[in-house]
Structures are given as C-alpha cells and as structure tokens.
Amino acid sequence: MATKNMVWKEITLFFFLILSLSFRSDAQNQGVRELKIPEDFCVSEAEWKLYRMINEYRHQYDLPPVPLSRSLSYVANTHVKDLFFHHPDIEPCNFHSWSDKGPWKAFCYPADEDKKNSVWDKPKEISDYPGKGFEIVYWENNEVVIDSVIVFWKSFDYFNGFLMNTGKWEGRQWNAIGVGICQNYAAAWFGEVADPAGIPYVCGQKPPVPNADSSVKKPSQSTPLPAKVTLQPGSKTGSGGGPYFIIVKSLLPLKEAEKIVQQLLAKGYTQSKILQNGEQIRVSIFDTADRDEALRLLREAKTLYKDAWLLKE
C-alpha cells in the first residue's frame, strides 16, 4: 500500500512539474516580444526622401533637424503594413488603430484610449524605444506620392503642428522621428526621447558591420564612426558610390571632418563621409552615379550649406 501511494505521489509530482514548466514557458513567451527589429531592417528610398523633406521644411523656418530613429521607423513601417493588409481603421476605429493580426496588442483608437492604455505606447511595445511616440498618417486611393504627403501634412494645422512644433506641440522638442510607407499609406512617428538604437540605413546601401569581438568597446550609436573614402591623387574613379559627391566642407583637419560627419550621421544623413585625396580632406553629404540626381541633391544640400558644391570623380 505504501508503495502504491509513493507511485501516485511520484506521478502527481511529475505532472505538477510538467504543468509548472508549461506555465513558466507561457509566462516567458508572453514576457518576450515576438516582434523584434530585424538586423537587416532598413528604410526605403521613398521613406528616406520623405524624412529629408520634413527636415527641409523645418529648416525653412530655422527649426533644427530631427534625427531619424531606427526604432520609430520600424514602428511606422510595421503600422502602415498593418493598415494596408489588415485595415484596423474601420469605423469606429481610425488610422491610429492596430489590428489583432500581429504579435502586438490590438487597439481601436480612440475607443480604447485611457490613462492606463495608450496607443502612443506602441513604440515601447514592439521596439526598445524608451518613450512615447506620436503619429500622423496619410492615405490616398492610389500608391503614395511623396510630394503629395508633405503638401497634405503642411496644409492642415493638426498635421503641421507635428512638423513645426506649433499648437499643441509648441515648446516640445522632437529628438527622434520615424517614417513608414506602404502602398497608399504613409506615417510619421515623433518622439521627445533620443533613440538609443540609433539611425537606420537606407535599403540598397551597405549596412553597418557588427563588431564580432565583444571584448572591444563598440562606438556609441549617437556618435557613429564616419565612413572614409580614399581617393588617389589624379585618379578618376572612387570607391564611395560616386562619381558625383556633394561637398559641404573642404580644407579641414581630419579630426574636424570626423566631427562634422558624425553630426550629419546623427541627423540622419546616412551617406555622409570623408573624402581624402592626399592631404586634401573634404566632407561629402551625398553621393550618386547619376548626374541629374546629383544636381537635385546639390540643391538640397544648399539648404543646409549654402557653399555646397559638386565634385565629379
């Protein structure tokens, strides 16, 4: 009899352990976000263009540029895809809503909004962004045209307040912005907290190479190492994506050039680099192989540096 009781106790203990491990596994799975920012996450050329247009608009009114945020760009990108594929923005929910079709909490805005449950906490939920994010959305019947997006946002006080820190946002400072575009949706997310994840790279450009040696201290995301292109004296070819480079600073000591490039990278100008030809040090903000594109980028660069000029390799 004692033996039978011991066997039952062992069986009961076994099932208890199985249930405990199961609940623990479920709790761990719930505690770990399934939606992480992929290593190869990048912003599209269209998203990068819209981001630049927002900062160009701010520059016209002497407002500082807002750094492009990897986390908020991922949130924006995820949301516009959810809007396009799953349409959570059906009455009574609006464009700020999220469906139940992904590893995030479904949200019907404004119906679900209260003091303890805010859609503006989505950046914390699906990325490591430490603050709230605030969103503006654009939609049209056809595929998004970038120029139409910025014109529409500038035309309405509600949207323009985000872009220009006016109205409700007067006195607030944006230290991060993310942009996402999918088919006929576009979104921009704004945050007051700097993004510790740094800036995303543009799709098609060479992604940053992670440091394989964990014992070596990695540079801070807020001060990325500037890229350098060495040009041989008298050479006609370069290795930086040219043959056209938009130069914003020349005749600089290397340390000063590195500092300027770090500042440009932090502002979201991901093509910024140092060009070195012998003793000649220059800072390039854009480069392209297309002449017409180079002339357009030169006009853009002149909104930041009036003495910017075009270097042909």
C-alpha positions in Angstrom: 0.0 0.0 0.0 2.8 2.3 0.9 4.5 1.5 -2.4 1.3 2.4 -4.3 1.0 5.7 -2.5 4.6 6.5 -3.3 4.0 5.7 -7.0 0.9 8.0 -7.1 2.9 10.8 -5.4 5.6 10.5 -7.9 3.1 10.6 -10.8 1.4 13.6 -9.3 4.7 15.3 -8.8 5.7 14.6 -12.4 2.5 16.2 -13.8 2.9 19.1 -11.4 6.4 19.7 -12.7 5.1 19.4 -16.3 2.4 22.0 -15.6 4.8 24.3 -13.8 7.2 24.2 -16.7 4.4 24.8 -19.2 3.1 27.9 -17.3 6.7 29.2 -16.9 7.2 28.8 -20.6 4.0 30.6 -21.4 4.9 33.4 -19.0 8.4 33.7 -20.5 6.9 33.7 -24.0 4.5 36.5 -23.0 7.3 38.5 -21.4 9.5 38.3 -24.5 8.4 40.4 -27.5 8.0 38.3 -30.6 8.4 41.4 -32.8 12.0 42.5 -32.7 13.7 44.9 -35.1 15.4 42.6 -37.6 19.2 43.1 -38.1 18.7 43.9 -41.7 15.9 46.5 -41.2 16.3 49.5 -43.4 14.2 52.4 -44.7 13.3 52.6 -48.4 14.5 55.4 -50.7 10.9 56.8 -50.6 10.9 56.8 -46.8 14.3 58.5 -46.7 13.1 61.1 -49.2 10.0 61.9 -47.1 12.2 62.2 -44.0 14.5 64.6 -45.7 11.5 66.7 -47.0 10.3 67.0 -43.4 13.6 68.4 -42.2 13.9 70.6 -45.3 10.6 72.1 -44.4 11.7 72.7 -40.8 14.9 74.2 -42.0 13.0 76.9 -43.9 11.7 78.2 -40.5 15.1 77.8 -38.7 13.9 74.7 -36.8 16.6 72.1 -36.0 16.5 68.8 -37.9 15.0 65.8 -36.2 17.3 62.7 -36.1 16.0 59.7 -38.0 15.1 56.9 -35.5 15.6 53.2 -36.2 13.0 52.2 -33.6 10.3 54.7 -34.7 11.0 54.0 -38.3 10.4 50.3 -37.6 7.2 51.1 -35.7 6.0 53.3 -38.6 6.9 50.7 -41.1 5.1 48.0 -39.1 2.0 50.1 -38.7 1.5 51.1 -42.3 1.8 47.5 -43.3 -0.8 46.6 -40.7 -3.1 49.4 -42.0 -2.7 48.2 -45.6 -3.0 44.5 -45.2 -5.5 44.2 -42.3 -7.4 47.6 -42.2 -7.9 48.2 -38.5 -9.0 51.7 -39.4 -12.7 50.8 -40.0 -15.3 52.8 -38.1 -15.4 53.4 -35.2 -11.6 53.0 -35.3 -9.4 55.5 -37.1 -5.9 55.4 -38.7 -4.1 55.2 -35.4 -5.6 51.8 -34.7 -3.9 48.4 -34.8 -5.3 45.0 -35.8 -5.2 41.7 -33.9 -3.3 40.1 -36.8 0.2 40.6 -35.3 2.3 40.0 -32.2 1.1 43.2 -30.6 -2.0 44.3 -28.7 -5.0 45.2 -30.8 -6.0 48.8 -30.4 -9.1 50.7 -31.6 -8.3 54.4 -31.4 -9.8 56.4 -29.8 -12.2 53.9 -28.2 -9.5 52.0 -26.3 -7.6 55.1 -25.2 -7.5 55.8 -21.5 -5.0 56.8 -18.8 -3.6 53.3 -18.5 -3.9 52.1 -22.1 -2.4 54.4 -24.7 -1.7 53.7 -28.4 1.3 56.1 -28.1 3.0 53.3 -26.0 3.3 51.1 -29.2 7.0 52.0 -29.7 7.7 50.6 -26.2 5.7 47.5 -27.0 7.3 46.5 -30.3 10.7 48.1 -30.0 13.2 49.2 -27.4 12.3 52.9 -27.8 12.1 54.2 -24.2 9.5 56.9 -24.6 6.1 57.6 -26.1 5.6 58.1 -29.8 3.1 60.3 -31.6 1.8 59.6 -35.1 0.4 61.3 -38.1 -0.9 59.2 -41.0 -1.6 59.9 -44.7 -3.8 57.8 -47.0 -4.9 58.1 -50.6 -6.7 55.9 -53.1 -3.6 55.3 -55.2 0.0 54.5 -54.3 1.6 57.2 -52.2 3.2 60.1 -54.0 5.8 61.6 -51.6 5.3 65.2 -52.7 1.5 64.9 -52.0 2.2 63.6 -48.5 4.2 66.6 -47.4 1.9 69.1 -49.1 -1.1 67.5 -47.3 0.6 67.5 -43.9 1.6 71.1 -44.3 -1.9 72.2 -45.3 -3.7 71.2 -42.1 -2.9 72.7 -38.7 -3.2 69.4 -36.9 -0.5 67.7 -39.0 1.6 70.8 -39.4 1.8 71.2 -35.7 3.8 68.0 -35.5 6.1 69.1 -38.3 6.7 72.6 -37.0 6.2 72.1 -33.2 3.3 74.5 -33.1 -0.2 74.4 -31.5 -0.3 71.5 -29.0 3.4 70.7 -29.6 4.7 74.2 -29.1 7.6 74.2 -26.7 8.2 70.5 -27.2 11.3 69.2 -28.8 11.4 66.2 -31.1 14.6 64.1 -30.7 13.5 61.2 -32.9 11.4 60.6 -35.9 10.4 57.5 -37.9 8.8 57.3 -41.3 7.0 54.4 -42.9 5.3 53.9 -46.3 3.3 51.0 -47.7 1.3 51.3 -50.9 -1.3 54.0 -50.2 -0.4 54.7 -46.6 2.3 56.8 -45.1 3.0 57.5 -41.4 5.5 59.6 -39.3 6.1 58.9 -35.6 7.6 61.6 -33.4 9.3 61.2 -30.0 10.8 63.5 -27.5 13.4 60.9 -26.3 16.5 60.2 -28.4 16.6 56.7 -29.8 19.3 54.5 -28.2 19.0 52.2 -31.2 20.4 55.0 -33.4 19.6 55.5 -37.1 18.6 53.0 -39.8 20.4 52.6 -43.0 18.8 53.1 -46.4 17.9 49.9 -48.3 20.4 49.2 -51.0 23.2 50.8 -49.2 25.8 48.8 -47.3 24.5 48.0 -43.8 26.8 48.7 -40.8 29.0 45.7 -40.0 28.6 44.4 -36.4 31.7 44.1 -34.3 32.4 40.4 -33.8 34.8 40.9 -30.9 32.5 41.6 -27.9 35.6 42.5 -25.8 36.2 45.6 -27.9 34.1 48.5 -26.9 31.7 49.5 -29.6 31.2 53.1 -30.6 28.1 54.8 -29.2 25.1 55.0 -31.7 24.9 58.7 -31.0 28.5 59.1 -32.4 28.8 56.7 -35.3 32.2 56.3 -36.9 32.4 58.3 -40.2 33.0 56.5 -43.4 36.1 57.4 -45.3 36.8 57.2 -49.0 40.5 57.5 -50.0 41.0 59.0 -53.5 44.3 58.6 -55.2 45.8 61.9 -56.4 44.9 62.3 -60.1 42.5 59.3 -60.1 39.2 59.4 -61.9 37.5 56.6 -60.0 36.4 56.4 -56.4 35.0 53.7 -54.1 32.3 55.7 -52.4 29.4 55.3 -54.8 30.3 58.3 -57.0 31.3 59.6 -59.5 29.4 62.6 -58.1 29.9 63.8 -54.5 28.2 66.7 -52.8 30.8 68.5 -50.8 29.8 70.7 -47.9 33.2 71.3 -46.2 36.8 71.4 -47.6 40.3 72.1 -46.4 39.7 70.6 -42.9 41.9 68.8 -40.4 40.8 65.1 -40.2 39.5 65.4 -36.6 37.3 68.3 -37.5 36.0 66.5 -40.6 35.2 63.4 -38.5 33.2 65.5 -36.0 31.2 67.1 -38.8 30.4 63.7 -40.4 29.3 62.3 -37.0 26.9 65.3 -36.6 25.5 64.7 -40.1 25.0 61.0 -39.5 23.2 61.7 -36.2 20.9 64.0 -38.1 20.0 61.2 -40.5 22.3 62.0 -43.4 23.5 58.4 -43.8 25.6 58.9 -46.9 27.9 61.4 -45.1 31.5 60.6 -45.4 35.1 61.9 -45.5 36.9 62.1 -48.9 40.6 62.1 -48.6 42.9 62.8 -51.6 46.5 63.0 -50.4 46.5 65.9 -47.9 43.1 67.2 -49.1 40.2 66.4 -46.7 36.6 67.0 -47.7 33.2 66.2 -46.2 30.6 64.7 -48.6 26.9 64.6 -47.6 25.5 62.8 -50.6 26.9 60.7 -53.5 25.4 59.3 -56.6 26.4 57.9 -60.0 23.6 59.9 -61.8 24.2 63.5 -62.8 20.6 64.7 -62.6 20.2 63.1 -59.2 23.5 64.8 -58.2 22.1 68.3 -59.2 18.9 67.7 -57.2 20.9 66.6 -54.2 23.1 69.6 -54.5 20.1 71.9 -54.3 19.0 70.0 -51.2 22.5 70.3 -49.6 22.5 74.1 -50.2 19.5 74.4 -47.8 22.0 73.3 -45.1 25.3 74.6 -46.5 24.9 77.4 -48.9 28.5 76.9 -50.2 27.9 73.2 -51.0 29.4 72.2 -54.4 29.6 69.2 -56.7 32.7 67.1 -57.1 32.9 64.8 -60.1 35.2 61.9 -59.7 
